[in-house]
Amino acid sequence: MDEASTYYLIDLLALLLATVVVVPIFHKIRLGAILGYLTVGAIMGPWGLALITQVELIRHLGEFGVIFLLFILGIELKPEKLWQMRHLVAGLGLGQLFITAAAIYGVAIWFDISQQSAIIIGFGLALSSTAFCLQLLAERGGITTPMGRMSFSILLLQDMAVVP
């Protein structure tokens, strides 16, 4: 095993150990697992204590985690359920995307940002993190509720909007 691989494994082990300690504490004080993960990353990352030296490799590992989360969603998503949600996906998803993009566009124009940049900023910031939102919904048992289904519809359209 080369030296870089050894450092990567040490970084990964340290990160997992810190996560095993911090996340249950955050969960116990009702701050949620996501905030625990963010805190561990901020403390151990290059702008914190700089305990993680192989940041790029850890980042790639994180991308795999998001990909697997989306695969799990795809596995659990029944095609007939998706077909039933098509109006929610189109209506709520597009509505949220365009209303949020328009509001952010307006703020950007107000700050004297060029029209092209304001459009890009508006649509870029109108998108949410599916992984983040679904983790919050799952923690609170809200995925199967009407609000959870509406949230999932919006997230699904946002994911489809990013693909092209």
N, C-alpha and C positions, 0 to 999 in steps of 0.2 A: 504494500500500500504506500503510495507516495505521500509526501508531506502535506500537499494541498487537501488530499482526501482525509487525512488525519485531522487537520484543522476544521474541515467541514463537519466531520462527525462529532468533534468536540463542541463546535458551535451548535449543532443540532441537538445534542444531548443537553447542553446548558439551557437552550431555549425551551426544550420540552420540560426539563426539571423546573425551571422558573414558572412555566405555564401551569404545571401540576400544582404548584404552591399558590400562585396568585389567583387563578381563575376561581377555585372554590371559595376563596376569601371574598372575592367580588360578588360571587353568586350568593353567598351567605348574607352579605350586607345589601343585597338586592340592587346591585349595580349592573349585573348581567355579565355573561361570559365575554361578549364582544369588547366591552370596555376593559376587561381583564387582559385580553389578547393585545389590545392596543397599548395598554400600559406596559406590559412586558416588552413589546417591541420598542417602545419609546425609551424605556430605561436601558435595555441591553443593546440597542442599535447604535449607529455611528454618532448620533447627536446626543446620546445619553452617556452611559458609562463605556461605550465602545467595546463591549464584551464580545460582540459578534464581528468576526473579521471577514467572513465569506458572505457578504450581504447579497451579492448577485445569485449565488447558488440557493440561498434561503428564499429569495424572491421567486426563483423558478419553482421551488417546491410549493410555495404558496399558490402559484398559478395552477399547479396540478390540483391542489385542494379545491379551488373554485371550479375547475373543470369537472372533478368528480362530483361535487355538489350538484352541478347542472345535469350530469348524467343520472344521478339519483332522482332528481326531479323528473327527468324524462322517463325513467323507468316507472315511476309511480303515477305518471300522468296518463289517464285513460283517454284514447282518442275521442270516444263519444262524449266524455266530460269536456274536453277541449272544444268540441263542436258545439256543445250547449253553451259554452262561455264565449262564443265568437262575438256576440253583440257587446258583452261586457269588455272584451279585449279591444274591440274596435272603438267603442264609444268612450269608455273611461280612459283607456290607454292613449288614444289620440287626443282626447280632450285635455288630459293632464299634460301631455307632452307639449301641445301647442300653447296652452294657457301659461304654463310655467316658462316656456321659451319666450313668449311675448312679454311677460312681466320682467324677466331678466334682460331681454333686449331693451326694454324701455329704460331700465336702470342704467344699462351700459351707455345708451345714447345720452342720457342725462349727465353722465360723467364724461361726455364729449369723446367717446370712443367711436371709431369709424363704423359705418353701417355694416360692412362685411365682417369685421371683428365682432361686432355686437351680435350678429346672427350666429356666428360660431360659438361665442360664449353662451348665448341663450340656449341653444340646443344642447351644447355640451353639459351645462349645469342642470338641465331639465331631466337628465337621466339619473337614476338611482342605482345603487349597488344591489343586485339581486341577492348575492350571498349575504350581505349585511341585513337587508330587510327580512329575508326568509329566516335567518337565524333568530332575529328578534321575535318574529311571529311564532316560530317553533318554541322558543323559551316561554312565551306567554300563552301557549296553547291556542293560538288564534288562527291557525292555517285553515281549519275547517269551518270557521265562522263566516257569516256573510261579508264582514269587513275583510277578513283574510282572503276570501275568494276575489273580492274586488281589488285588493292590493296585489294579489298574484296576477290578475288580469293586466293591471298596469305594468307590472314588472315584466311580464311576458312580452307585451308589445314593445317595451323599451329594449329588451334583448333582441327582438326581431329588427328594431330600427337601427341597431348598431351593426348588424351583420353586413349590410351592403357596404 
